[in-house]
Structure formats: structure tokens, C-alpha cells
């Protein structure tokens, strides 16, 4: 049985980013998307912009911490390990591109001005290309997160390699 455990900074950033990203996906899809573009939406949009920027920053920090505190190397013939690495890369890329598309949308649509400087929201965000990208990638991220969760449960309960305890959930 492996005794490897991820470094505490990686664990902390992983869980903080995970909760933040899930919160952002849920509130963006269930709250922001349903609110009309009136002054009622501005406060929620401001929070979404700040937390979205933080989510992107946390992913970058996680990537940097991966250089300082590396994970176990994937064995040459380990297809599951390579698939897991590929899903992680896709998930990180998706979140980073979502953060960038959100920033482009905020600038292009005037939402940044509306949220922080008293400007006016556009009638509809869906006419902006970055919004289409942002919305599409939110669905991709949800699917990748579901795969990530299923893989973690598979490792914990089928492979029984104590993955969750290596990620800070459970005894060392």
C-alpha cells in the first residue's frame, strides 16, 4: 500500500479551489443565468467576477505548487494514471479559459463598469462571444468534475488505495 500523501499546501488549495469552483458553477448556472440584467443582478455579478478571478488564481497557484510538491509519477504502462492526468489537465485548462472568457466578457459587455463603477448592464449577455464560450465551458467543467469525483470514488472504494486520505480526508 502506498504511503504517499500530498503536501498540505496542495491539499488546502485543492479543496479551496474545488469548493469555490463548484459554488461558482452552481450560482452562475442557477442564479446569475436566471436573473434579468437589472440593478438587482449587479451585486451578484460583482461577487461572481471577484470569485471567478480568485478561482483562476487558485488554479495557477495549484499548478505552481505542483512544481514545488510533485505528485507520484505515473508509471509507463498505467493507462488509468495517464487518463487521470489528462482529465486534470483538461479541468485546469477549462477553469483557466473560463476565467479568461469571463474577464473578456466583463470588459466587452461593460459588466465590469456596471459592477464596480456604476455603469449599466447590457440587455443580454448571450450576444457576446465570450459569454457563449463561458457557458459552454461551464458545462464541460461540470462533466469533468463529475468524472473527477467518480474516479476518486473508484480509487477509494474499488482500488482501495486510500486516495481520499492522501487528499486530506481521513487518517494519514
C-alpha positions in Angstrom: 0.0 0.0 0.0 1.3 3.5 -0.9 2.2 5.8 1.9 2.4 8.9 -0.3 0.3 11.9 0.9 0.0 15.2 -0.9 1.7 18.2 0.7 -0.6 20.3 2.9 -0.4 23.4 0.7 -1.6 21.3 -2.3 -4.4 19.8 -0.3 -5.6 23.1 1.1 -5.5 24.8 -2.3 -7.2 21.8 -4.0 -10.2 21.9 -1.6 -10.5 25.6 -1.5 -10.5 25.7 -5.4 -12.9 22.8 -5.6 -15.5 24.3 -3.3 -15.1 27.7 -4.9 -15.4 26.3 -8.5 -18.5 24.2 -7.6 -20.1 27.2 -5.9 -19.3 29.4 -8.9 -20.8 26.8 -11.4 -23.9 26.3 -9.3 -24.6 30.0 -8.7 -23.7 31.0 -12.2 -26.0 28.4 -13.7 -28.8 28.6 -11.2 -28.8 32.2 -10.1 -27.0 34.6 -12.4 -28.3 33.0 -15.6 -31.8 33.3 -14.4 -31.7 36.9 -13.2 -32.7 39.7 -15.6 -29.9 42.2 -16.4 -31.1 44.9 -14.0 -29.6 46.6 -11.0 -30.7 43.5 -8.9 -28.1 41.4 -10.8 -25.1 43.7 -10.3 -24.2 42.7 -6.7 -24.3 39.0 -7.6 -22.3 39.7 -10.7 -19.7 41.6 -8.8 -19.3 38.6 -6.4 -19.1 36.2 -9.4 -16.4 38.3 -11.0 -14.3 38.5 -7.9 -14.6 34.8 -7.0 -14.1 33.8 -10.7 -10.8 35.7 -10.7 -9.9 34.0 -7.4 -10.7 30.6 -8.9 -8.4 31.2 -11.8 -5.7 32.4 -9.5 -6.1 29.3 -7.3 -5.7 27.0 -10.3 -2.5 28.9 -11.2 -1.2 28.5 -7.6 -2.1 24.8 -7.6 -0.1 24.4 -10.8 2.8 26.2 -9.2 2.6 24.1 -6.1 2.7 21.0 -8.3 6.2 22.0 -9.3 7.3 22.5 -5.7 5.4 19.5 -4.2 5.2 16.9 -7.1 2.7 14.1 -7.0 3.6 10.5 -7.6 4.8 9.9 -11.2 2.6 7.9 -13.5 4.1 4.6 -14.4 4.9 4.0 -18.1 2.1 1.5 -18.7 -0.5 2.9 -16.4 -3.4 3.9 -18.6 -5.7 4.9 -15.7 -3.0 7.1 -14.3 -2.4 8.8 -17.7 -6.2 9.2 -18.2 -6.4 10.8 -14.7 -3.5 13.2 -15.6 -5.3 14.1 -18.8 -8.5 14.8 -17.0 -6.7 17.0 -14.5 -5.0 18.9 -17.4 -8.4 19.4 -19.1 -10.1 20.5 -15.9 -7.3 23.1 -15.1 -7.4 24.4 -18.7 -11.2 24.6 -18.7 -11.2 26.6 -15.5 -8.4 28.9 -16.7 -10.2 29.5 -20.0 -13.5 30.1 -18.2 -11.8 32.8 -16.0 -10.3 34.4 -19.1 -13.6 34.3 -21.0 -15.3 35.8 -18.0 -12.8 38.7 -18.0 -13.2 39.2 -21.7 -16.9 39.2 -21.3 -16.7 41.7 -18.4 -14.7 44.1 -20.5 -16.5 43.6 -23.8 -20.1 43.9 -22.4 -19.5 46.7 -19.9 -20.3 44.5 -17.0 -17.0 45.4 -15.3 -18.0 49.1 -15.4 -21.6 48.2 -14.2 -20.4 46.0 -11.3 -17.7 48.3 -10.0 -18.2 51.8 -11.3 -21.9 52.5 -11.7 -22.3 51.6 -15.4 -25.2 49.8 -17.0 -25.5 46.1 -17.8 -26.2 45.1 -21.4 -29.7 43.9 -22.3 -28.4 40.4 -22.9 -25.0 38.8 -22.3 -25.7 35.9 -24.7 -25.0 38.1 -27.7 -21.3 38.3 -26.7 -19.0 35.5 -27.9 -17.1 35.3 -24.6 -20.4 34.5 -22.9 -21.1 31.6 -25.3 -17.6 30.2 -24.6 -18.1 30.8 -20.8 -21.4 29.0 -20.8 -20.2 26.1 -22.9 -17.1 25.6 -20.7 -19.2 25.7 -17.6 -21.0 22.6 -18.9 -17.6 21.0 -19.8 -16.3 21.8 -16.3 -19.3 20.1 -14.7 -18.8 17.0 -16.8 -15.0 16.9 -15.9 -15.8 17.4 -12.2 -18.2 14.6 -12.3 -15.5 12.3 -13.9 -13.1 13.5 -11.3 -15.4 12.7 -8.5 -16.3 9.3 -9.9 -12.6 8.5 -10.4 -11.9 9.5 -6.7 -14.7 7.2 -5.5 -13.4 4.4 -7.8 -9.9 4.7 -6.3 -11.2 4.9 -2.7 -13.8 2.1 -2.8 -12.8 -0.2 -5.7 -9.0 0.1 -6.0 -8.8 0.8 -2.2 -5.7 2.9 -2.4 -6.9 5.4 0.2 -6.9 8.3 -2.2 -9.2 10.4 -0.1 -6.9 10.1 2.9 -4.0 11.1 0.7 -6.0 14.2 -0.2 -6.6 15.2 3.5 -9.8 13.3 4.2 -9.2 10.7 6.8 -6.3 9.4 8.8 -2.7 9.6 7.5 
